Amino acid sequence: MYGTARDSVVVMLARALGTVLDTHPTKLRPALYDVVDIDALQRLTEREETSVYATFNYEEYEVVVDGGEIRLYESR
């Protein structure tokens, strides 16, 4: 897990990518907002009545956001 329940999904996502890419989350290049609409992702995950499933590619990883869980898979 890359955050706490109080952290936003965007913060957790940046931490997860920073960990696997061995860089500080604020130093991610390309910037996360250049790859995915982070505002929309955040809004979706804040809606309690909706189950969120989103997937996108970031560098060599496939990123899956499923509810409050973030999974990273190496792309083939």
DRENTITOR-841356 format. One record per residue: residue in one letter; x, y, z of N, C-alpha, C in turn. Coordinates in Angstrom, 3 decimals, decimal comma, always signed. Atoms other than C-alpha are relative to their C-alpha. Example, Ala and Ser with C-alpha at 12.3 -4.5 7.8 and 13.67 -1.06 7.14 Angstrom:
<rec res="A" n_c1="+0,890" n_c2="-1,190" n_c3="+0,000" ca_c1="+12,300" ca_c2="-4,500" ca_c3="+7,800" c_c1="+0,900" c_c2="+1,200" c_c3="+0,000"/>
<rec res="S" n_c1="-0,820" n_c2="-1,190" n_c3="-0,060" ca_c1="+13,670" ca_c2="-1,060" ca_c3="+7,140" c_c1="-0,770" c_c2="+1,090" c_c3="+0,730"/>
This chain:
<rec res="M" n_c1="+0,858" n_c2="-1,184" n_c3="+0,000" ca_c1="+0,000" ca_c2="+0,000" ca_c3="+0,000" c_c1="+0,892" c_c2="+1,230" c_c3="+0,000"/>
<rec res="Y" n_c1="-0,827" n_c2="-1,180" n_c3="+0,170" ca_c1="+1,342" ca_c2="+3,410" ca_c3="-0,919" c_c1="-0,653" c_c2="+1,253" c_c3="+0,550"/>
<rec res="G" n_c1="+0,630" n_c2="-1,174" n_c3="-0,579" ca_c1="-0,549" ca_c2="+5,768" ca_c3="+1,354" c_c1="-0,901" c_c2="-0,402" c_c3="+1,151"/>
<rec res="T" n_c1="+0,944" n_c2="+0,283" n_c3="-1,069" ca_c1="-3,140" ca_c2="+6,033" ca_c3="+4,046" c_c1="-1,401" c_c2="+0,261" c_c3="-0,517"/>
<rec res="A" n_c1="+1,387" n_c2="-0,203" n_c3="+0,401" ca_c1="-6,911" ca_c2="+6,135" ca_c3="+3,904" c_c1="-0,297" c_c2="+1,479" c_c3="-0,239"/>
<rec res="R" n_c1="+0,242" n_c2="-1,429" n_c3="+0,168" ca_c1="-6,712" ca_c2="+9,919" ca_c3="+4,165" c_c1="+0,689" c_c2="+0,582" c_c3="-1,229"/>
<rec res="D" n_c1="-0,691" n_c2="-0,487" n_c3="+1,188" ca_c1="-4,364" ca_c2="+10,271" ca_c3="+1,190" c_c1="-0,909" c_c2="-0,131" c_c3="-1,218"/>
<rec res="S" n_c1="+0,772" n_c2="+0,084" n_c3="+1,232" ca_c1="-5,906" ca_c2="+10,969" ca_c3="-2,179" c_c1="+0,561" c_c2="-1,105" c_c3="-0,889"/>
<rec res="V" n_c1="-0,447" n_c2="+1,030" n_c3="+0,932" ca_c1="-5,708" ca_c2="+8,374" ca_c3="-4,911" c_c1="+1,168" c_c2="+0,520" c_c3="-0,834"/>
<rec res="V" n_c1="-1,087" n_c2="-0,580" n_c3="+0,793" ca_c1="-3,430" ca_c2="+10,755" ca_c3="-6,823" c_c1="+1,310" c_c2="-0,046" c_c3="+0,775"/>
<rec res="V" n_c1="-1,201" n_c2="+0,064" n_c3="-0,843" ca_c1="-0,974" ca_c2="+10,946" ca_c3="-3,915" c_c1="+0,491" c_c2="-1,446" c_c3="+0,075"/>
<rec res="M" n_c1="-0,390" n_c2="+1,409" n_c3="-0,068" ca_c1="-1,003" ca_c2="+7,157" ca_c3="-3,547" c_c1="+0,582" c_c2="-0,474" c_c3="-1,327"/>
<rec res="L" n_c1="-0,486" n_c2="+0,375" n_c3="+1,317" ca_c1="-0,523" ca_c2="+6,741" ca_c3="-7,294" c_c1="+1,398" c_c2="+0,555" c_c3="-0,251"/>
<rec res="A" n_c1="-1,328" n_c2="-0,607" n_c3="+0,166" ca_c1="+2,426" ca_c2="+9,155" ca_c3="-7,378" c_c1="+1,038" c_c2="-0,722" c_c3="+0,856"/>
<rec res="R" n_c1="-0,928" n_c2="+0,734" n_c3="-0,871" ca_c1="+4,032" ca_c2="+7,340" ca_c3="-4,437" c_c1="+0,320" c_c2="-1,370" c_c3="-0,569"/>
<rec res="A" n_c1="-0,217" n_c2="+1,330" n_c3="+0,570" ca_c1="+3,560" ca_c2="+3,943" ca_c3="-6,079" c_c1="+0,922" c_c2="+0,074" c_c3="-1,207"/>
<rec res="L" n_c1="-0,853" n_c2="-0,148" n_c3="+1,183" ca_c1="+5,065" ca_c2="+5,105" ca_c3="-9,366" c_c1="+1,402" c_c2="+0,439" c_c3="+0,389"/>
<rec res="G" n_c1="-1,313" n_c2="-0,438" n_c3="-0,473" ca_c1="+7,886" ca_c2="+6,888" ca_c3="-7,549" c_c1="+0,809" c_c2="-1,157" c_c3="+0,561"/>
<rec res="T" n_c1="-0,685" n_c2="+1,152" n_c3="-0,575" ca_c1="+8,704" ca_c2="+3,687" ca_c3="-5,700" c_c1="+0,536" c_c2="-0,927" c_c3="-1,080"/>
<rec res="V" n_c1="-0,440" n_c2="+0,953" n_c3="+1,023" ca_c1="+8,843" ca_c2="+1,423" ca_c3="-8,752" c_c1="+0,980" c_c2="+0,619" c_c3="-0,985"/>
<rec res="L" n_c1="-0,919" n_c2="-0,674" n_c3="+0,914" ca_c1="+10,663" ca_c2="+4,031" ca_c3="-10,836" c_c1="+1,213" c_c2="+0,573" c_c3="+0,719"/>
<rec res="D" n_c1="-1,111" n_c2="-0,453" n_c3="-0,826" ca_c1="+13,043" ca_c2="+4,863" ca_c3="-7,971" c_c1="+0,262" c_c2="+1,502" c_c3="-0,146"/>
<rec res="T" n_c1="-0,099" n_c2="-1,457" n_c3="+0,062" ca_c1="+12,339" ca_c2="+8,587" ca_c3="-8,036" c_c1="-1,008" c_c2="+0,607" c_c3="+0,972"/>
<rec res="H" n_c1="+0,940" n_c2="-0,688" n_c3="-0,883" ca_c1="+10,632" ca_c2="+11,108" ca_c3="-5,797" c_c1="-1,291" c_c2="+0,256" c_c3="-0,777"/>
<rec res="P" n_c1="+1,274" n_c2="-0,174" n_c3="+0,720" ca_c1="+6,909" ca_c2="+11,357" ca_c3="-6,650" c_c1="-0,157" c_c2="+1,352" c_c3="-0,694"/>
<rec res="T" n_c1="+0,116" n_c2="-1,313" n_c3="+0,645" ca_c1="+7,234" ca_c2="+15,079" ca_c3="-7,454" c_c1="+0,935" c_c2="+0,145" c_c3="-1,189"/>
<rec res="K" n_c1="-0,966" n_c2="-0,046" n_c3="+1,109" ca_c1="+10,022" ca_c2="+14,308" ca_c3="-9,944" c_c1="-0,392" c_c2="-0,919" c_c3="-1,150"/>
<rec res="L" n_c1="+0,436" n_c2="+0,893" n_c3="+1,074" ca_c1="+7,986" ca_c2="+11,919" ca_c3="-12,123" c_c1="-0,018" c_c2="+0,737" c_c3="-1,330"/>
<rec res="R" n_c1="+0,018" n_c2="-0,557" n_c3="+1,345" ca_c1="+8,525" ca_c2="+12,591" ca_c3="-15,823" c_c1="-0,350" c_c2="-1,110" c_c3="-0,966"/>
<rec res="P" n_c1="+0,870" n_c2="-1,166" n_c3="+0,088" ca_c1="+6,251" ca_c2="+12,755" ca_c3="-17,637" c_c1="-0,798" c_c2="+0,178" c_c3="+1,286"/>
<rec res="A" n_c1="+0,829" n_c2="-0,284" n_c3="-1,161" ca_c1="+4,187" ca_c2="+14,434" ca_c3="-14,979" c_c1="-1,290" c_c2="-0,805" c_c3="-0,110"/>
<rec res="L" n_c1="+1,207" n_c2="+0,824" n_c3="-0,025" ca_c1="+1,197" ca_c2="+12,371" ca_c3="-13,935" c_c1="-1,164" c_c2="+0,682" c_c3="-0,711"/>
<rec res="Y" n_c1="+1,114" n_c2="-0,722" n_c3="+0,625" ca_c1="-1,223" ca_c2="+15,088" ca_c3="-15,087" c_c1="+0,127" c_c2="+0,090" c_c3="-1,513"/>
<rec res="D" n_c1="-0,168" n_c2="+0,036" n_c3="+1,457" ca_c1="+0,263" ca_c2="+14,830" ca_c3="-18,601" c_c1="-0,450" c_c2="-1,336" c_c3="-0,592"/>
<rec res="V" n_c1="+0,339" n_c2="+1,344" n_c3="+0,449" ca_c1="-0,740" ca_c2="+11,161" ca_c3="-18,780" c_c1="-1,470" c_c2="-0,332" c_c3="+0,240"/>
<rec res="V" n_c1="+1,379" n_c2="+0,318" n_c3="-0,377" ca_c1="-4,134" ca_c2="+11,012" ca_c3="-17,056" c_c1="-0,634" c_c2="+1,250" c_c3="+0,614"/>
<rec res="D" n_c1="+0,716" n_c2="-1,126" n_c3="-0,611" ca_c1="-6,769" ca_c2="+13,515" ca_c3="-15,968" c_c1="-0,123" c_c2="-0,282" c_c3="+1,495"/>
<rec res="I" n_c1="-0,041" n_c2="+0,327" n_c3="-1,427" ca_c1="-5,910" ca_c2="+13,434" ca_c3="-12,269" c_c1="-1,180" c_c2="+0,596" c_c3="+0,764"/>
<rec res="D" n_c1="+1,168" n_c2="-0,580" n_c3="-0,663" ca_c1="-8,791" ca_c2="+15,730" ca_c3="-11,306" c_c1="-1,218" c_c2="-0,913" c_c3="-0,166"/>
<rec res="A" n_c1="+1,124" n_c2="+0,908" n_c3="+0,246" ca_c1="-11,328" ca_c2="+13,397" ca_c3="-12,920" c_c1="+0,175" c_c2="-1,296" c_c3="+0,787"/>
<rec res="L" n_c1="-0,260" n_c2="+1,219" n_c3="-0,754" ca_c1="-9,673" ca_c2="+10,349" ca_c3="-11,349" c_c1="-0,296" c_c2="+0,207" c_c3="+1,482"/>
<rec res="Q" n_c1="+0,245" n_c2="-0,307" n_c3="-1,401" ca_c1="-9,800" ca_c2="+11,995" ca_c3="-7,929" c_c1="-1,505" c_c2="+0,123" c_c3="+0,280"/>
<rec res="R" n_c1="+1,445" n_c2="-0,160" n_c3="-0,191" ca_c1="-13,451" ca_c2="+12,982" ca_c3="-8,323" c_c1="-0,720" c_c2="-1,343" c_c3="-0,030"/>
<rec res="L" n_c1="+0,631" n_c2="+1,314" n_c3="+0,103" ca_c1="-14,413" ca_c2="+9,456" ca_c3="-9,375" c_c1="+0,213" c_c2="-0,828" c_c3="+1,256"/>
<rec res="T" n_c1="-0,290" n_c2="+0,823" n_c3="-1,168" ca_c1="-12,713" ca_c2="+7,836" ca_c3="-6,406" c_c1="-0,628" c_c2="+0,556" c_c3="+1,270"/>
<rec res="E" n_c1="+0,641" n_c2="-0,595" n_c3="-1,171" ca_c1="-14,390" ca_c2="+10,242" ca_c3="-3,974" c_c1="-1,491" c_c2="-0,292" c_c3="+0,060"/>
<rec res="R" n_c1="+1,434" n_c2="+0,311" n_c3="+0,043" ca_c1="-17,878" ca_c2="+9,115" ca_c3="-5,011" c_c1="-0,234" c_c2="-1,353" c_c3="+0,646"/>
<rec res="E" n_c1="+0,208" n_c2="+1,235" n_c3="-0,745" ca_c1="-18,937" ca_c2="+6,523" ca_c3="-2,472" c_c1="-0,993" c_c2="-0,935" c_c3="-0,666"/>
<rec res="E" n_c1="+1,023" n_c2="+0,849" n_c3="+0,606" ca_c1="-21,899" ca_c2="+5,291" ca_c3="-4,489" c_c1="+0,463" c_c2="-0,638" c_c3="-1,306"/>
<rec res="T" n_c1="-0,511" n_c2="+0,507" n_c3="+1,264" ca_c1="-19,721" ca_c2="+4,441" ca_c3="-7,503" c_c1="+1,267" c_c2="-0,808" c_c3="+0,223"/>
<rec res="S" n_c1="-1,219" n_c2="+0,791" n_c3="-0,016" ca_c1="-17,166" ca_c2="+1,676" ca_c3="-7,866" c_c1="+0,849" c_c2="+0,416" c_c3="-1,193"/>
<rec res="V" n_c1="-0,869" n_c2="-0,543" n_c3="+1,045" ca_c1="-14,210" ca_c2="+2,971" ca_c3="-9,860" c_c1="+0,989" c_c2="-1,057" c_c3="-0,472"/>
<rec res="Y" n_c1="-1,025" n_c2="+0,827" n_c3="+0,616" ca_c1="-12,090" ca_c2="+0,968" ca_c3="-12,252" c_c1="+0,566" c_c2="+0,807" c_c3="-1,155"/>
<rec res="A" n_c1="-0,652" n_c2="-0,765" n_c3="+1,067" ca_c1="-9,589" ca_c2="+2,843" ca_c3="-14,404" c_c1="+1,334" c_c2="-0,656" c_c3="-0,310"/>
<rec res="T" n_c1="-1,290" n_c2="+0,542" n_c3="+0,402" ca_c1="-6,598" ca_c2="+1,686" ca_c3="-16,365" c_c1="+0,630" c_c2="+0,926" c_c3="-1,036"/>
<rec res="F" n_c1="-0,742" n_c2="-0,803" n_c3="+0,962" ca_c1="-3,923" ca_c2="+3,583" ca_c3="-18,266" c_c1="+1,464" c_c2="-0,416" c_c3="+0,061"/>
<rec res="N" n_c1="-1,429" n_c2="+0,309" n_c3="+0,042" ca_c1="-0,258" ca_c2="+3,285" ca_c3="-19,226" c_c1="+0,809" c_c2="+1,194" c_c3="+0,458"/>
<rec res="Y" n_c1="-0,965" n_c2="-1,010" n_c3="-0,420" ca_c1="+2,546" ca_c2="+5,202" ca_c3="-17,570" c_c1="+1,370" c_c2="-0,611" c_c3="-0,181"/>
<rec res="E" n_c1="-1,303" n_c2="+0,549" n_c3="+0,348" ca_c1="+5,976" ca_c2="+4,608" ca_c3="-19,041" c_c1="-0,164" c_c2="-1,486" c_c3="-0,311"/>
<rec res="E" n_c1="+0,069" n_c2="+1,428" n_c3="+0,312" ca_c1="+6,503" ca_c2="+0,825" ca_c3="-19,000" c_c1="-1,000" c_c2="-0,757" c_c3="+0,872"/>
<rec res="Y" n_c1="+0,960" n_c2="+0,631" n_c3="-0,897" ca_c1="+3,666" ca_c2="+0,154" ca_c3="-16,558" c_c1="-1,446" c_c2="+0,206" c_c3="-0,443"/>
<rec res="E" n_c1="+1,445" n_c2="-0,132" n_c3="+0,097" ca_c1="-0,013" ca_c2="-0,545" ca_c3="-16,880" c_c1="-0,478" c_c2="+0,290" c_c3="+1,417"/>
<rec res="V" n_c1="+0,491" n_c2="-0,424" n_c3="-1,305" ca_c1="-1,717" ca_c2="+1,251" ca_c3="-13,996" c_c1="-1,477" c_c2="-0,349" c_c3="+0,084"/>
<rec res="V" n_c1="+1,389" n_c2="+0,357" n_c3="-0,231" ca_c1="-4,964" ca_c2="-0,124" ca_c3="-12,589" c_c1="-0,425" c_c2="+0,610" c_c3="+1,325"/>
<rec res="V" n_c1="+0,616" n_c2="-0,540" n_c3="-1,209" ca_c1="-7,056" ca_c2="+1,830" ca_c3="-10,104" c_c1="-1,345" c_c2="-0,695" c_c3="+0,118"/>
<rec res="D" n_c1="+1,214" n_c2="+0,779" n_c3="-0,209" ca_c1="-9,772" ca_c2="-0,407" ca_c3="-8,721" c_c1="-0,522" c_c2="+0,319" c_c3="+1,389"/>
<rec res="G" n_c1="+0,458" n_c2="-0,498" n_c3="-1,294" ca_c1="-11,743" ca_c2="+1,283" ca_c3="-5,977" c_c1="+1,118" c_c2="+0,822" c_c3="+0,621"/>
<rec res="G" n_c1="-1,098" n_c2="-0,697" n_c3="-0,652" ca_c1="-9,118" ca_c2="+2,478" ca_c3="-3,511" c_c1="+1,331" c_c2="-0,691" c_c3="-0,162"/>
<rec res="E" n_c1="-1,217" n_c2="+0,774" n_c3="+0,167" ca_c1="-6,525" ca_c2="-0,039" ca_c3="-4,643" c_c1="+0,701" c_c2="+0,373" c_c3="-1,304"/>
<rec res="I" n_c1="-0,802" n_c2="-0,318" n_c3="+1,175" ca_c1="-3,693" ca_c2="+0,731" ca_c3="-7,057" c_c1="+0,923" c_c2="-1,170" c_c3="-0,270"/>
<rec res="R" n_c1="-0,895" n_c2="+1,073" n_c3="+0,397" ca_c1="-1,877" ca_c2="-1,980" ca_c3="-8,973" c_c1="+0,802" c_c2="+0,440" c_c3="-1,216"/>
<rec res="L" n_c1="-0,889" n_c2="-0,304" n_c3="+1,121" ca_c1="+1,073" ca_c2="-1,607" ca_c3="-11,331" c_c1="+0,502" c_c2="-1,299" c_c3="-0,595"/>
<rec res="Y" n_c1="-0,480" n_c2="+1,174" n_c3="+0,709" ca_c1="+1,949" ca_c2="-4,190" ca_c3="-13,955" c_c1="+0,962" c_c2="+0,453" c_c3="-1,072"/>
<rec res="E" n_c1="-0,915" n_c2="-0,323" n_c3="+1,094" ca_c1="+4,898" ca_c2="-4,168" ca_c3="-16,290" c_c1="-0,713" c_c2="-0,286" c_c3="-1,310"/>
<rec res="S" n_c1="+0,626" n_c2="+0,168" n_c3="+1,308" ca_c1="+3,607" ca_c2="-3,657" ca_c3="-19,827" c_c1="+0,846" c_c2="-0,954" c_c3="-0,830"/>
<rec res="R" n_c1="-0,726" n_c2="+0,940" n_c3="+0,892" ca_c1="+4,504" ca_c2="-6,217" ca_c3="-22,422" c_c1="+0,321" c_c2="+0,650" c_c3="-1,296"/>
